[in-house]
Amino acid sequence: MSRQEISIAFQTDKRAADYIALAQLVDQYDFDAVSVYCDAPYHPSFPPLMLMAPHIRRARIGMAAISPSRIHPLDIAAQTALLADIAAGGVTVGVARGAWLDDHAMPELKPPVQAIREAIHLIRYMLNGQTGGYDGRVYQLAPHVRAPYPLPQADIPILVGTWGAKLGAVAGELADEVKVGGSANPDMVSIMRDYIRVGEERAGRASGSVGVVFGAVTVVDEDRQAARAAVRRAVALYLPVVAPLDPTVQVEPELMARIKTHVERGESDAAVGLISDDLLERFAFGGNVDDIIRQAASLFDAGASRVEFGTPHGLHDPADGIHLIGKRVIPALRSMGIG
């Protein structure tokens, strides 16, 4: 995907009516894609996507991303085929190792990188209507197994969620996009491109064949200071998980441990007080419209193919932030030649 794109993502923690209302809202604006992210114990991705799909006419929709340790690739493929029936703008399938699996008694499939590789093969096997079986280290299918349901008319792009070199290379071989979730750091773009290039070369694909997506929590408001305070609270939840994954950021393990402890104790003020401005800007989109435009543009300038604005979007109401992104951020980025 060479075109630079703008997308929006939602956490799957809502009522059915809220998913529908948000879909109707984002459809008013020029988003290229709409994603949901669904680490346990949130709603698995497909029911929210099925609720949203009838109300999204232009953007493609999908999950970013689901762990095959939580949903079997056969079920990912089957639900994707059904979703494709009602998604006017198309569908994307996202797979990743997943976070916090141990906290929810979901053992990760081993070896994890091989599990993702085979999950991609299995999803494509089913969605392409193949037969002949599959004999992998992690997954096996009998020769007679094939998709018993109507198949999508178009190929379904596959996204791999990762920060790592090994999965980045797998994506370079097999996928269409890589998402670096929880990052707004332009310095990470070239590193992920290098990881992906290893797989692209191994598979004989042209360099740059695989898109690179950067997405993170977003709070945008006319009140810049209030927005940045709110996004600090949001990013504190996952900063101890993702900050150590970024090789361009020097993080003190003791600092991350302190933030994690404060979050677990419900001491949000103490947690956010430990997050510097520099750290915040590398792992979240926050501030006024000009801040969000600047951060997104810097990612595109660094080589990102898509930037994704994640939950919660607004200071008090998601709709407030979505309106600002749709009315002011997207047009400004389009005027720069993005998209």
C-alpha positions as CSV (number, residue, x, y, z in Angstrom):
1,M,0.0,0.0,0.0
2,S,1.9,3.0,-1.2
3,R,-0.9,5.5,-0.6
4,Q,-0.6,7.4,2.7
5,E,-3.8,6.8,4.7
6,I,-5.5,8.1,7.9
7,S,-7.6,5.8,10.1
8,I,-9.3,5.8,13.4
9,A,-9.5,3.0,16.0
10,F,-11.8,2.2,18.9
11,Q,-11.5,0.1,22.0
12,T,-14.1,-2.7,22.2
13,D,-15.7,-1.7,25.5
14,K,-19.0,-0.2,24.4
15,R,-22.7,-0.8,24.2
16,A,-24.1,-2.0,20.9
17,A,-25.8,1.4,20.3
18,D,-22.5,3.2,20.9
19,Y,-20.7,1.1,18.2
20,I,-23.4,2.1,15.8
21,A,-23.4,5.8,16.7
22,L,-19.6,5.9,16.3
23,A,-19.7,4.2,13.0
24,Q,-22.3,6.7,11.7
25,L,-20.1,9.6,13.0
26,V,-16.9,8.5,11.4
27,D,-18.7,7.9,8.1
28,Q,-19.2,11.6,7.9
29,Y,-15.5,12.1,7.5
30,D,-12.7,11.1,5.1
31,F,-11.2,8.2,7.0
32,D,-9.5,5.5,4.9
33,A,-10.0,2.8,7.5
34,V,-11.7,2.1,10.8
35,S,-10.2,-0.4,13.3
36,V,-11.1,-1.9,16.6
37,Y,-8.6,-3.3,19.1
38,C,-9.7,-6.0,21.4
39,D,-7.1,-7.4,23.9
40,A,-8.7,-9.5,26.5
41,P,-11.0,-9.1,28.4
42,Y,-12.7,-6.6,25.9
43,H,-15.3,-7.7,23.4
44,P,-13.7,-9.9,20.7
45,S,-13.5,-7.8,17.5
46,F,-16.1,-9.3,15.2
47,P,-19.4,-8.5,17.0
48,P,-18.5,-4.7,17.2
49,L,-17.3,-4.8,13.6
50,M,-20.6,-6.4,12.5
51,L,-22.5,-3.7,14.3
52,M,-20.5,-1.0,12.7
53,A,-20.1,-2.3,9.1
54,P,-23.6,-1.4,7.8
55,H,-23.0,2.2,8.8
56,I,-19.6,2.7,7.2
57,R,-19.9,3.2,3.5
58,R,-16.4,4.2,2.4
59,A,-13.7,3.2,4.8
60,R,-12.5,-0.4,5.1
61,I,-12.9,-2.0,8.5
62,G,-11.0,-4.6,10.5
63,M,-9.3,-5.5,13.8
64,A,-5.9,-4.3,14.8
65,A,-5.2,-7.0,15.8
66,I,-6.5,-10.3,17.3
67,S,-4.3,-13.0,18.8
68,P,-4.8,-16.5,17.3
69,S,-4.2,-17.6,20.9
70,R,-7.6,-16.1,21.6
71,I,-9.5,-16.9,18.4
72,H,-8.6,-19.8,16.2
73,P,-7.6,-18.9,12.6
74,L,-10.5,-21.0,11.3
75,D,-12.9,-18.7,13.2
76,I,-11.0,-15.6,12.2
77,A,-11.4,-16.6,8.5
78,A,-15.1,-17.6,8.9
79,Q,-16.1,-14.4,10.6
80,T,-14.0,-12.3,8.2
81,A,-15.9,-13.8,5.3
82,L,-19.2,-12.9,6.9
83,L,-18.1,-9.4,7.7
84,A,-17.0,-8.9,4.1
85,D,-20.6,-9.5,3.0
86,I,-21.7,-6.2,4.7
87,A,-18.5,-4.1,4.7
88,A,-19.0,-1.8,1.7
89,G,-15.5,-0.4,1.9
90,G,-13.7,-3.7,2.4
91,V,-12.1,-5.6,5.3
92,T,-8.7,-6.0,6.8
93,V,-7.6,-8.9,9.0
94,G,-5.1,-8.1,11.8
95,V,-3.2,-10.7,13.7
96,A,-0.7,-10.3,16.6
97,R,0.8,-12.2,19.5
98,G,-1.5,-10.3,21.9
99,A,-0.9,-8.6,25.2
100,W,-1.8,-9.6,28.8
101,L,-2.7,-13.1,27.8
102,D,-1.3,-14.6,30.9
103,D,-3.4,-12.3,33.0
104,H,-6.5,-13.9,31.6
105,A,-5.4,-17.6,31.6
106,M,-4.9,-17.6,27.8
107,P,-1.7,-19.5,27.1
108,E,0.2,-18.2,24.1
109,L,0.7,-20.6,21.3
110,K,4.3,-21.8,21.0
111,P,6.5,-21.0,19.2
112,P,4.7,-17.6,18.9
113,V,6.3,-16.3,15.7
114,Q,5.6,-19.7,14.0
115,A,2.0,-19.6,15.2
116,I,1.5,-16.2,13.6
117,R,3.1,-17.4,10.3
118,E,0.8,-20.4,10.2
119,A,-2.2,-18.4,11.3
120,I,-1.7,-16.2,8.2
121,H,-1.4,-19.3,6.0
122,L,-4.5,-20.8,7.5
123,I,-6.6,-17.7,7.1
124,R,-5.6,-17.3,3.5
125,Y,-6.2,-21.0,2.9
126,M,-9.8,-20.7,4.1
127,L,-10.6,-17.4,2.5
128,N,-9.2,-18.5,-0.9
129,G,-11.3,-21.7,-0.9
130,Q,-8.3,-24.0,-0.9
131,T,-8.3,-27.7,-0.3
132,G,-5.6,-30.3,0.3
133,G,-5.1,-29.7,4.0
134,Y,-2.4,-28.0,6.0
135,D,0.4,-29.6,8.0
136,G,2.1,-27.1,10.2
137,R,4.0,-27.2,13.5
138,V,1.1,-25.4,15.3
139,Y,-1.9,-26.0,13.1
140,Q,-3.1,-28.9,11.0
141,L,-6.1,-29.4,8.7
142,A,-7.3,-32.6,7.1
143,P,-7.1,-32.7,3.3
144,H,-10.9,-32.5,2.8
145,V,-11.3,-29.3,4.9
146,R,-12.4,-26.3,3.0
147,A,-14.5,-23.2,3.6
148,P,-18.2,-24.2,3.6
149,Y,-19.4,-20.6,3.4
150,P,-19.6,-18.0,0.7
151,L,-16.1,-16.5,0.1
152,P,-15.2,-12.8,-0.2
153,Q,-15.1,-11.6,-3.7
154,A,-11.9,-9.6,-3.2
155,D,-8.6,-10.5,-1.5
156,I,-8.5,-9.6,2.1
157,P,-5.4,-7.6,3.2
158,I,-3.7,-9.1,6.3
159,L,-2.0,-6.9,8.9
160,V,0.5,-8.1,11.5
161,G,0.7,-6.2,14.7
162,T,4.3,-6.2,16.1
163,W,7.3,-4.2,17.4
164,G,9.7,-7.0,16.7
165,A,12.3,-8.0,14.1
166,K,11.2,-11.6,13.7
167,L,7.5,-10.9,13.2
168,G,8.3,-7.9,11.1
169,A,10.2,-10.2,8.8
170,V,7.3,-12.6,8.7
171,A,5.0,-9.7,7.7
172,G,7.5,-8.8,5.0
173,E,7.1,-12.2,3.5
174,L,3.4,-12.8,3.9
175,A,1.4,-9.7,5.0
176,D,0.1,-6.4,3.5
177,E,0.7,-4.1,6.5
178,V,2.4,-4.0,9.8
179,K,1.0,-2.0,12.7
180,V,3.2,-0.7,15.5
181,G,0.5,-0.3,18.2
182,G,1.0,2.2,20.9
183,S,3.6,4.3,19.1
184,A,3.7,7.8,17.6
185,N,7.4,7.8,17.3
186,P,8.8,8.8,13.8
187,D,12.2,7.4,14.8
188,M,10.7,3.9,14.9
189,V,9.5,4.0,11.3
190,S,12.8,3.3,9.6
191,I,13.6,0.5,12.1
192,M,10.3,-1.3,11.3
193,R,10.9,-0.8,7.6
194,D,14.3,-2.5,8.0
195,Y,12.7,-5.4,9.9
196,I,10.1,-5.8,7.1
197,R,12.7,-5.5,4.3
198,V,14.3,-8.8,5.5
199,G,11.1,-10.7,4.8
200,E,10.4,-8.8,1.6
201,E,13.8,-9.8,0.2
202,R,13.4,-13.4,1.4
203,A,10.1,-13.7,-0.4
204,G,11.3,-11.8,-3.5
205,R,8.9,-8.9,-2.9
206,A,9.8,-5.4,-3.8
207,S,11.0,-3.2,-1.0
208,G,8.2,-1.1,0.4
209,S,5.5,-3.7,-0.6
210,V,4.3,-3.9,3.0
211,G,2.7,-0.8,4.5
212,V,3.7,0.5,8.0
213,V,1.0,1.7,10.3
214,F,1.6,3.7,13.5
215,G,-1.3,4.1,16.0
216,A,-1.7,5.2,19.5
217,V,-4.2,6.7,22.0
218,T,-5.4,10.1,21.0
219,V,-6.9,13.0,22.8
220,V,-7.5,16.3,20.9
221,D,-9.2,19.4,22.2
222,E,-9.1,23.1,21.9
223,D,-7.8,23.1,25.5
224,R,-4.3,21.9,24.8
225,Q,-3.2,21.4,28.4
226,A,-6.3,19.5,29.4
227,A,-6.0,17.2,26.4
228,R,-2.3,16.5,27.2
229,A,-3.2,15.7,30.8
230,A,-6.0,13.3,29.7
231,V,-3.8,11.5,27.2
232,R,-1.1,11.1,29.9
233,R,-3.7,9.2,32.0
234,A,-4.6,7.1,29.0
235,V,-1.0,6.2,27.9
236,A,0.0,5.4,31.5
237,L,-2.0,2.1,31.2
238,Y,0.2,0.7,28.4
239,L,3.4,2.6,28.6
240,P,5.2,0.0,30.7
241,V,4.3,-2.6,28.1
242,V,5.4,-0.7,24.9
243,A,8.1,1.6,26.0
244,P,10.7,-1.1,26.5
245,L,9.9,-2.4,23.0
246,D,11.1,0.8,21.3
247,P,14.9,0.6,20.7
248,T,15.1,4.3,20.0
249,V,13.9,5.2,23.5
250,Q,16.1,4.8,26.6
251,V,13.7,3.9,29.4
252,E,14.6,3.2,33.0
253,P,13.1,-0.2,34.1
254,E,12.6,1.3,37.6
255,L,10.6,4.2,36.1
256,M,8.3,1.8,34.1
257,A,7.9,-0.3,37.2
258,R,6.8,2.7,39.3
259,I,4.3,3.8,36.6
260,K,2.9,0.2,36.4
261,T,2.6,0.0,40.2
262,H,0.8,3.4,40.4
263,V,-1.6,2.4,37.6
264,E,-2.4,-1.0,39.3
265,R,-3.1,0.9,42.6
266,G,-5.4,3.4,40.9
267,E,-3.0,6.2,41.6
268,S,-3.3,7.9,38.2
269,D,-2.0,11.3,39.3
270,A,1.2,9.7,40.6
271,A,1.6,7.7,37.3
272,V,1.1,10.6,34.9
273,G,3.5,12.8,36.9
274,L,6.3,10.4,35.9
275,I,5.7,10.7,32.1
276,S,7.8,13.4,30.5
277,D,6.7,15.5,27.5
278,D,9.2,13.7,25.2
279,L,8.0,10.2,26.4
280,L,4.4,11.3,25.9
281,E,4.9,12.4,22.3
282,R,6.6,9.1,21.3
283,F,3.7,7.0,22.6
284,A,0.5,9.1,22.2
285,F,-1.2,11.7,20.1
286,G,-2.3,14.5,22.4
287,G,-3.0,18.2,22.5
288,N,-4.8,20.6,20.2
289,V,-5.4,20.3,16.5
290,D,-2.0,21.7,15.5
291,D,-0.3,19.2,17.8
292,I,-2.1,16.2,16.2
293,I,-1.4,17.5,12.7
294,R,2.3,18.0,13.5
295,Q,2.7,14.5,15.0
296,A,0.9,12.8,12.2
297,A,2.8,14.7,9.5
298,S,6.1,13.8,11.1
299,L,5.2,10.1,10.9
300,F,4.3,10.4,7.3
301,D,7.5,12.3,6.6
302,A,9.4,9.4,8.2
303,G,7.8,6.9,5.9
304,A,4.6,5.6,7.6
305,S,1.9,4.6,5.1
306,R,-0.9,5.0,7.6
307,V,-1.5,6.8,10.9
308,E,-4.3,5.6,13.2
309,F,-5.9,7.7,15.9
310,G,-6.9,5.6,18.8
311,T,-9.4,5.8,21.7
312,P,-10.5,8.0,23.5
313,H,-10.2,10.8,20.9
314,G,-12.1,13.5,22.9
315,L,-11.5,15.1,26.3
316,H,-15.0,14.4,27.6
317,D,-16.8,12.8,24.7
318,P,-15.3,10.7,21.9
319,A,-17.5,12.6,19.4
320,D,-15.8,15.9,20.2
321,G,-12.4,14.6,19.3
322,I,-13.7,12.8,16.2
323,H,-15.3,16.0,14.9
324,L,-12.0,17.9,15.4
325,I,-10.0,15.1,13.6
326,G,-12.6,14.9,10.8
327,K,-13.2,18.6,10.2
328,R,-9.7,19.9,10.8
329,V,-6.9,17.3,11.1
330,I,-7.8,15.3,8.0
331,P,-8.3,18.3,5.7
332,A,-5.0,19.8,6.9
333,L,-3.1,16.5,6.2
334,R,-4.8,16.1,2.8
335,S,-3.7,19.6,1.9
336,M,-0.1,18.4,2.5
337,G,-0.6,15.8,-0.1
338,I,-1.3,12.9,2.3
339,G,-3.8,10.5,0.7
